[in-house]
Structure formats: C-alpha cells, structure tokens
C-alpha cells in the first residue's frame, strides 16, 4: 500500500548572511534533470464550466491526480457525479478570490525559481543518497489546504501558500502572524527538502518521548544543512534573527530546564509538542524565545555525534532507528 505524507511546513522570511560549511560540496558534475510539472497552469487556463471535458486529460497524471483530487481536495469517487460538481465548486472558489490570477503573477511561465533552487538541492540529495528516488515536482493550488504534500515518488507544492506575508487573504483565513511572515517564495526549497526527508526517513524509533523526538527533528535539520548549505540558518529554522540569537545564547539553559524538570523521557504528547512543535515561541520560556527549542538541542546532539564519528555518512545517520544511540554516543555537553 502506498503511503502518503502531508506536511504543512512554512518558514521565516528574515534572512541572515550565508556562510560556507562542511556540506558545501561541488555538485556541478552530477547529472540530474529534475522534472517540474506546472500543473497549476493547467488549472488556471480553464473555466469552471468546462471542468468535465478536462478530466480525461488529467488522468495522465496517475497517482498524483488521485492524491490531489481525492485526498487533498476531498472530491470523493471520480466515477460519481458529485466528483465533477465538487471540482467545479473548487474552481469557482479559486476564481472568485482571484487565486489563479495571483499565483500566475507570482510564478509566471518564464519563472525559473523552482528549477534554479530545487535542482542543486536534489543534486546534493543524489550525491548523498545515490540509490534513492528523485521525485517529480508538481505545482498546484489546493485552496490553502497544505503547503507541501508528498507521496512515494512526487512532491506537490501549493503555490498559493507562498504569495507573500502581506497577501490579504492569509489574514482573512486566520493564519497567525508568525505563519504569515513565512509564507513567501524563498521558503519553498526548505519546505520541499524537509517534506521529502520526512517521507524518506519517517520517525521509526520504538520509543516515543521528548528526547527521541528532539533528536529526530534535529536530524532533519542536519539533513537540511546538507541539502541547502548556502541557505541562512534563520531560513532553515523558521527563526527570526532574534530567535536564532536567543536559541544559541540559551542552549545550556534550555538543556538544564529539560533535565531539571524531568522532561527528556516524558511521553506526554503535550510535552513533545511543547519542545518540538511549531509555534510563535516555546511556551515554558518567554515570548521572545525561539519556537522548537528542544529541536535545537536535538540538532546539537546530532552535530556532536557526527563530530565524534567522522566515518559515519549522512545516509548512515539517517538510517539509524535507535535515536538513543545517537544521544549516548554524542557525549553532548551544551
């Protein structure tokens, strides 16, 4: 049975200066023809009353069309008349709020942003994971449903989720300010690579507690460093500059708080969400704190593990199922 992963991921607009790191490798000789299908353009070029005639054409997209229409849009059985009716309603909604127009304005046909940013990222992915699948990229419009969604062999991008922090519909739909400031074009590569990492390397430890989730999420951030070495840390972490400075400054205090309050081995869902879940800040700390403070500690644990095990490859790291092994062999000290 195919597994489908839906990931709502959005990241901050505030950037810091780029810097080189150990993952800044030369991928210029790696051959990769990344397939990007502008499915959103097919959607915007038809009127709602002609949807029925385009259905046979969209069938060529196979599993993507199935996921998009049935799972994301919730249109139901394509053999029922209600399928077409609901699809027409969706088209009317998008036309009424000028979503198609605004997406095409932000991502015109000649725009090369996706190709220029995603191709180098997936070249690095191919370098580190040569035997793994390179997905097809589909751009789409989902009615603000999700930002990025994935399956076994494709990544879908909802372009209407990247129209800028001041796009008026976002506030009307109830997106909080900390989320709106991240709903911008430069966030797409980070969202895509993180979503693909979650798809290929899902949480698979038999122990589900605060510490194992911290390490899992921290490992995803380490993966992003490898895939996007030229991207600023604030972008990859969804942090403002102030939040990035805060989490680095208070790393030791965050760790002490987790230890002193016996939270590391807590299996309470609330505790896990508090320290690795997204939000405007980390609740136990003040409102100027960075969100996902526990994830940063997990990231530092992974960094320490990899420094002490220079022979371990990125692929080997991502395959480790016992996250406590990473912690125990990291000898982490904040």
C-alpha positions as CSV (number, residue, x, y, z in Angstrom):
1,X,0.0,0.0,0.0
2,X,1.3,3.4,-0.9
3,X,2.0,5.8,1.9
4,X,1.0,9.4,1.6
5,X,2.6,12.2,3.6
6,X,1.0,15.6,4.0
7,X,3.3,18.2,5.5
8,X,2.4,21.7,6.5
9,X,5.6,23.5,6.6
10,X,6.3,27.2,6.4
11,X,9.4,29.1,7.2
12,X,10.6,32.6,8.1
13,X,11.3,35.5,5.7
14,X,14.1,37.1,7.7
15,X,17.5,36.0,6.3
16,X,21.0,36.2,7.7
17,X,24.2,36.2,5.8
18,X,25.1,32.9,4.0
19,X,28.2,31.0,5.1
20,X,30.0,28.0,3.9
21,X,30.0,24.8,5.9
22,X,31.2,21.2,5.6
23,X,28.4,20.3,3.2
24,X,29.2,22.9,0.6
25,X,30.3,20.4,-2.0
26,X,30.7,20.7,-5.7
27,X,27.7,19.1,-7.4
28,X,28.2,20.7,-10.8
29,X,29.2,17.4,-12.4
30,X,26.2,15.5,-11.1
31,X,23.7,14.9,-13.9
32,X,20.1,15.5,-12.9
33,X,17.1,16.5,-15.0
34,X,14.6,17.4,-12.3
35,X,11.1,17.2,-13.7
36,X,8.9,20.1,-12.6
37,X,5.3,19.9,-13.8
38,X,3.4,23.3,-13.7
39,X,0.0,21.6,-13.1
40,X,-1.2,24.9,-11.6
41,X,-1.1,26.4,-15.1
42,X,-3.4,23.8,-16.5
43,X,-5.8,24.6,-13.7
44,X,-5.8,28.3,-14.3
45,X,-6.4,28.1,-18.1
46,X,-9.8,26.6,-18.0
47,X,-13.2,27.9,-16.9
48,X,-15.3,26.1,-14.1
49,X,-18.0,25.1,-16.6
50,X,-15.5,23.1,-18.7
51,X,-14.0,21.0,-16.0
52,X,-15.8,17.8,-17.1
53,X,-14.0,17.9,-20.5
54,X,-10.6,18.1,-19.0
55,X,-11.0,15.2,-16.6
56,X,-9.6,12.6,-19.2
57,X,-6.6,14.8,-19.8
58,X,-5.7,14.9,-16.1
59,X,-5.9,11.2,-15.7
60,X,-2.5,11.0,-17.4
61,X,-1.0,12.2,-14.1
62,X,-2.0,8.9,-12.5
63,X,-1.3,8.7,-8.8
64,X,-0.6,12.4,-8.4
65,X,-4.1,13.2,-9.8
66,X,-5.6,10.6,-7.5
67,X,-3.9,12.1,-4.4
68,X,-4.6,15.7,-5.5
69,X,-8.3,15.3,-6.3
70,X,-9.4,12.7,-3.8
71,X,-7.1,13.1,-0.8
72,X,-6.4,16.9,-0.9
73,X,-9.5,18.3,-2.4
74,X,-11.7,15.6,-1.0
75,X,-13.7,15.2,-4.1
76,X,-14.6,11.6,-3.5
77,X,-15.1,8.8,-6.0
78,X,-14.3,10.1,-9.6
79,X,-17.0,7.9,-11.0
80,X,-19.7,9.7,-9.2
81,X,-21.4,12.9,-10.5
82,X,-20.7,14.7,-7.2
83,X,-16.9,14.5,-8.1
84,X,-17.4,16.9,-11.0
85,X,-19.8,19.1,-9.0
86,X,-17.3,19.5,-6.2
87,X,-14.4,20.2,-8.6
88,X,-16.5,22.9,-10.3
89,X,-17.2,24.4,-6.8
90,X,-13.4,24.4,-6.1
91,X,-12.7,26.2,-9.4
92,X,-15.4,28.8,-8.7
93,X,-13.9,29.4,-5.3
94,X,-10.4,29.9,-6.8
95,X,-11.7,32.3,-9.5
96,X,-13.9,34.2,-7.0
97,X,-10.9,35.1,-4.8
98,X,-8.5,35.6,-7.8
99,X,-6.2,32.8,-6.5
100,X,-5.3,31.6,-10.0
101,X,-4.5,35.2,-11.1
102,X,-2.3,35.9,-8.1
103,X,-0.4,32.6,-8.4
104,X,0.3,33.2,-12.1
105,X,1.5,36.7,-11.3
106,X,3.9,35.5,-8.6
107,X,5.0,32.4,-10.6
108,X,4.8,33.4,-14.3
109,X,5.5,30.8,-17.1
110,X,9.1,32.0,-17.6
111,X,9.9,31.9,-13.9
112,X,12.9,29.7,-13.2
113,X,13.0,30.0,-9.4
114,X,11.9,26.4,-8.7
115,X,14.4,24.9,-11.2
116,X,17.3,27.0,-10.0
117,X,16.8,26.3,-6.3
118,X,15.5,22.7,-6.3
119,X,17.9,21.3,-8.8
120,X,21.0,21.9,-6.8
121,X,19.3,20.7,-3.6
122,X,18.3,17.4,-5.3
123,X,21.7,17.1,-6.8
124,X,23.1,17.0,-3.3
125,X,20.4,14.5,-2.4
126,X,21.6,12.3,-5.3
127,X,25.2,12.8,-4.1
128,X,24.5,11.6,-0.6
129,X,21.7,9.1,-1.5
130,X,22.6,7.8,-5.0
131,X,20.2,4.9,-5.0
132,X,17.2,6.8,-3.7
133,X,14.2,8.1,-5.7
134,X,14.3,11.6,-7.2
135,X,10.7,12.8,-7.0
136,X,8.8,14.6,-9.7
137,X,7.7,18.1,-8.6
138,X,4.1,19.2,-9.2
139,X,3.0,22.7,-8.6
140,X,-0.7,23.0,-7.8
141,X,-3.4,25.0,-6.0
142,X,-5.1,23.3,-3.1
143,X,-7.2,26.2,-1.7
144,X,-4.8,26.9,1.1
145,X,-5.1,23.3,2.3
146,X,-1.4,22.5,2.7
147,X,2.0,23.9,1.7
148,X,3.8,20.8,0.6
149,X,2.5,17.2,0.2
150,X,4.4,14.1,-0.8
151,X,4.0,10.5,-1.8
152,X,6.4,7.8,-2.7
153,X,7.6,9.4,-6.0
154,X,6.4,13.0,-6.1
155,X,6.3,16.3,-4.2
156,X,3.4,18.7,-4.6
157,X,3.7,22.4,-3.9
158,X,0.7,24.6,-3.2
159,X,1.9,27.8,-4.8
160,X,-0.9,29.9,-3.2
161,X,0.8,29.3,0.2
162,X,3.8,31.4,-1.0
163,X,2.3,34.7,-2.1
164,X,4.0,36.9,0.5
165,X,3.5,37.7,4.1
166,X,1.2,40.7,3.3
167,X,-1.1,38.7,1.0
168,X,-4.5,39.9,2.3
169,X,-6.3,36.5,2.1
170,X,-3.9,35.0,4.6
171,X,-5.1,37.2,7.5
172,X,-8.7,36.7,6.5
173,X,-8.3,32.9,6.6
174,X,-6.9,33.2,10.2
175,X,-3.2,32.4,9.6
176,X,-1.3,33.7,12.6
177,X,1.3,36.4,12.0
178,X,4.2,34.2,12.8
179,X,3.0,31.8,10.0
180,X,2.2,34.6,7.5
181,X,5.7,36.0,7.7
182,X,7.0,32.6,6.5
183,X,4.6,32.2,3.5
184,X,7.0,33.6,1.0
185,X,8.7,32.3,-2.1
186,X,12.2,31.7,-0.7
187,X,10.7,29.2,1.7
188,X,9.8,26.7,-1.0
189,X,13.1,24.8,-1.2
190,X,13.3,24.4,2.5
191,X,9.8,23.2,2.7
192,X,10.3,20.7,-0.1
193,X,13.5,19.2,1.1
194,X,12.2,18.8,4.7
195,X,9.0,17.3,3.5
196,X,10.9,14.8,1.3
197,X,13.2,13.9,4.3
198,X,10.1,13.2,6.4
199,X,8.8,11.0,3.6
200,X,12.0,9.0,3.1
201,X,13.0,9.0,6.8
202,X,9.9,8.9,9.0
203,X,10.1,8.7,12.8
204,X,10.8,5.0,13.4
205,X,12.1,4.7,16.9
206,X,10.2,2.3,19.2
207,X,10.5,4.8,22.0
208,X,8.4,8.0,21.6
209,X,9.4,10.6,24.1
210,X,10.7,14.2,24.2
211,X,14.3,13.2,23.7
212,X,13.8,10.9,20.8
213,X,11.6,13.4,19.1
214,X,14.2,16.1,19.7
215,X,16.9,14.0,18.1
216,X,14.6,13.0,15.2
217,X,13.7,16.6,14.4
218,X,17.3,17.7,15.0
219,X,18.4,15.1,12.4
220,X,16.0,16.6,9.9
221,X,17.7,20.0,10.4
222,X,21.1,18.4,10.0
223,X,19.8,17.0,6.7
224,X,18.7,20.4,5.6
225,X,22.2,21.7,6.2
226,X,23.5,19.1,3.8
227,X,20.9,19.8,1.1
228,X,20.9,23.6,1.4
229,X,24.3,24.6,2.6
230,X,24.1,28.1,1.2
231,X,20.8,28.9,2.9
232,X,20.9,31.0,6.0
233,X,20.2,29.3,9.3
234,X,17.2,31.5,10.0
235,X,15.6,30.3,6.8
236,X,16.2,26.7,7.6
237,X,14.9,27.0,11.1
238,X,11.9,29.3,10.6
239,X,13.5,31.8,13.0
240,X,13.8,35.5,13.1
241,X,17.3,36.8,13.7
242,X,16.4,37.5,17.3
243,X,15.1,33.9,17.8
244,X,18.2,32.4,16.2
245,X,20.4,34.5,18.6
246,X,18.3,33.5,21.6
247,X,18.4,29.8,21.0
248,X,22.2,29.8,20.5
249,X,22.7,32.0,23.6
250,X,20.5,29.9,25.9
251,X,21.3,26.4,24.7
252,X,22.7,25.5,28.1
253,X,19.7,26.9,30.0
254,X,17.3,25.0,27.7
255,X,19.1,21.8,28.4
256,X,19.1,22.5,32.1
257,X,15.4,23.2,32.1
258,X,14.7,19.9,30.4
259,X,16.8,17.9,32.8
260,X,15.7,19.7,36.0
261,X,12.0,19.2,35.1
262,X,12.5,15.6,34.2
263,X,11.1,16.2,30.7
264,X,13.6,14.3,28.5
265,X,11.9,11.0,28.9
266,X,8.4,12.2,29.1
267,X,6.0,10.5,26.7
268,X,3.2,13.1,27.2
269,X,2.0,14.4,23.8
270,X,1.8,17.9,25.3
271,X,5.4,17.9,26.4
272,X,6.6,16.6,23.0
273,X,4.6,19.3,21.1
274,X,5.8,22.0,23.5
275,X,9.5,21.4,22.7
276,X,9.5,20.2,19.1
277,X,6.1,21.5,17.8
278,X,5.8,24.7,15.8
279,X,4.5,28.0,17.3
280,X,5.5,31.6,17.8
281,X,7.7,30.7,20.8
282,X,8.5,27.9,23.2
283,X,5.8,28.1,25.9
284,X,7.9,27.5,29.1
285,X,10.1,30.4,28.2
286,X,9.3,34.0,27.5
287,X,7.5,35.3,24.3
288,X,10.8,36.3,22.8
289,X,12.1,32.8,22.8
290,X,12.6,30.7,19.7
291,X,10.0,28.0,18.9
292,X,11.0,24.3,18.9
293,X,13.8,24.9,21.4
294,X,14.0,21.2,22.0
295,X,14.7,20.6,18.3
296,X,17.7,22.8,18.5
297,X,19.1,20.8,21.4
298,X,18.4,17.6,19.3
299,X,20.3,19.2,16.4
300,X,23.3,20.0,18.6
301,X,23.2,16.4,19.8
302,X,23.3,15.2,16.2
303,X,26.1,17.6,15.4
304,X,28.1,16.3,18.4
305,X,27.5,12.7,17.3
306,X,28.7,13.3,13.8
307,X,31.8,15.2,15.0
308,X,32.8,12.2,17.2
309,X,32.0,9.8,14.3
310,X,33.6,11.3,11.2
311,X,33.4,8.0,9.3
312,X,29.6,7.9,9.6
313,X,28.0,9.1,6.4
314,X,24.8,11.2,6.1
315,X,23.0,8.2,4.7
316,X,24.0,6.0,7.6
317,X,23.0,8.7,10.1
318,X,19.5,9.0,8.5
319,X,19.0,5.2,8.7
320,X,19.7,4.9,12.4
321,X,16.5,3.7,14.1
322,X,17.7,3.9,17.7
323,X,17.8,7.6,18.4
324,X,19.1,7.0,21.9
325,X,22.2,5.5,20.3
326,X,22.8,8.9,18.8
327,X,22.4,10.6,22.1
328,X,24.6,8.1,24.1
329,X,27.4,8.3,21.5
330,X,27.3,12.0,21.1
331,X,28.6,12.8,24.6
332,X,26.6,16.0,24.3
333,X,27.6,18.9,26.6
334,X,25.9,22.3,26.0
